[in-house]
Amino acid sequence: MRRVAHVALLFWAVVVVVPMAWTLLASFKNTSEIFGPAWSLPARLRVDNWVRAFEQAHIGTYLGNTVLVVALSTSGTMLLGSMAAYVLARYPFRGSHAIYLVLVSGMAFPVYLALTPLFFVVRNTGQLIPFIGLDTHGGLVLVYIAYSLPFTVFFLTAFFKTLPESVAEAAFMDGASHSRVFFQVMLPMARPALVSITIFNVLGQWNQYQLPLILLSGNARDKWVLTQGIADISTAAGYNADWGALFAALSMAILPMLLVYVIFQRHIQSGLTEGALK
């Protein structure tokens, strides 16, 4: 059975690694080389593909926008999600279970089914508060937070329930307030879960395409995120597209997330299994 599992994992690794390796290799080729033998090496490393993608195709701007949006939305998701999960896990009150079910039920409702009402909600909100309306990063950040909260609350609530009550009680006896116990005692103990869910949220929001497409129109190209910029390169000129720059842009989108996963893979794997009580 273990041998079958290893074969399956090897097959899955090949399926994932081969396309990424080919994309990186293609980012240093010209168009004729890209449409030639798949695994042939480029005649020379065409770093100019990366320069064109970064400057002429404005991938640098889109990359900066993506980093800003993902950083703000992930921070907001983790702050609100951890606070809600902690209260639901450690302070039961009448109706708390119903609130938990309402929050978690969001995981069963694909956000793509509500794109039209979501568009009008963000548009109407922007009429009252301009910086969180359509064609703004603020509106996109709020939507990212809203669709990321259900899984975050579900994940962290289960973890907070496993933490020892004695530690919090000792902190209260020493005169700590509820907020101090949460931020200085319980959050550090929940670090494995926080790191895991943060990485999941970053990956999901970094690769998001449909929501930015709806909320950031062509009139706000300077606010586009990375996925929109890559799609624009691939569709702007049809068969005359700059394929070298396109694969360079794809590599720019892949490598940061691959690096993040490699660095934090141990935390992701440990997740709910790492001990909290020192």
Residue pairs with C-beta under 8 A, 6 or more apart in sequence:
20 254
20 258
22 38
22 39
23 247
23 250
23 251
23 254
24 247
24 251
24 254
24 255
25 39
25 41
25 42
26 34
26 243
26 244
26 247
27 49
27 50
27 244
27 247
27 248
27 250
27 251
28 42
28 45
28 46
28 47
28 49
28 244
29 42
29 46
29 49
29 244
29 247
30 42
30 46
30 244
31 242
31 243
31 244
33 40
33 42
33 43
34 243
34 244
34 247
35 243
46 244
49 244
49 245
49 247
49 248
50 245
50 248
50 251
50 252
52 242
52 244
52 245
52 248
53 59
53 233
53 245
53 246
53 248
53 249
53 252
54 60
54 248
54 252
56 245
57 229
57 232
57 233
57 242
57 245
57 249
58 221
58 229
59 226
59 229
59 230
59 233
59 248
59 249
59 252
61 222
61 224
61 229
62 224
62 225
62 226
62 228
62 229
63 226
63 252
65 137
65 223
65 224
65 225
65 226
66 206
66 225
66 226
66 227
68 137
69 137
69 140
69 141
69 144
69 205
69 225
70 144
70 202
70 205
70 206
72 137
72 141
73 140
73 141
73 144
73 145
73 148
73 201
73 205
74 148
74 198
74 201
74 202
74 205
76 141
76 145
77 144
77 145
77 148
77 149
77 152
77 201
78 152
78 194
78 197
78 198
78 201
80 145
80 149
81 148
81 149
81 152
81 153
81 156
81 197
82 152
82 156
82 187
82 190
82 194
83 182
84 103
84 149
84 153
85 152
85 153
85 155
85 156
85 157
85 159
85 160
86 156
86 160
86 182
86 186
87 96
88 96
88 99
88 100
88 103
88 153
88 157
89 156
89 157
89 158
89 160
89 161
90 160
90 161
90 168
90 186
100 153
100 157
103 149
103 150
103 153
103 154
104 150
104 153
104 154
105 150
106 147
106 149
106 150
107 150
107 151
107 154
111 118
111 143
111 147
111 211
112 210
115 210
115 211
115 214
118 143
118 214
119 134
119 214
119 215
122 132
122 133
122 134
122 139
122 142
122 143
122 215
123 133
123 134
125 132
125 133
125 139
126 132
126 133
126 134
126 136
126 139
127 133
130 136
131 138
132 138
132 139
132 141
132 142
133 139
134 215
134 216
134 217
135 215
135 216
135 217
135 219
135 220
135 223
136 220
136 223
137 223
139 215
140 211
140 212
140 215
140 216
140 225
143 211
143 215
144 205
144 208
144 211
147 211
148 201
148 204
148 205
151 197
151 200
152 197
152 201
155 193
155 196
155 197
156 190
156 193
156 194
156 197
158 272
159 190
159 192
159 193
159 272
160 186
160 190
162 272
162 276
163 186
163 189
163 190
163 276
164 276
164 277
167 185
167 186
167 189
167 277
168 181
168 185
168 186
171 180
171 181
171 184
171 185
172 181
176 184
176 185
187 194
189 276
189 277
190 276
192 267
192 270
192 271
192 272
192 273
192 274
192 276
193 271
193 272
195 264
195 267
195 268
196 267
196 268
196 270
196 271
196 272
199 260
199 261
199 264
199 267
199 268
200 268
202 257
202 260
203 257
203 260
203 261
206 226
206 253
206 256
206 257
207 227
207 253
207 257
208 225
208 227
209 227
209 228
209 231
212 224
212 225
212 227
212 228
213 228
216 223
216 224
216 225
216 228
224 232
226 249
226 252
226 253
227 253
229 249
230 246
230 249
230 250
230 253
233 241
233 242
233 245
233 246
233 249
234 241
234 246
235 241
261 268
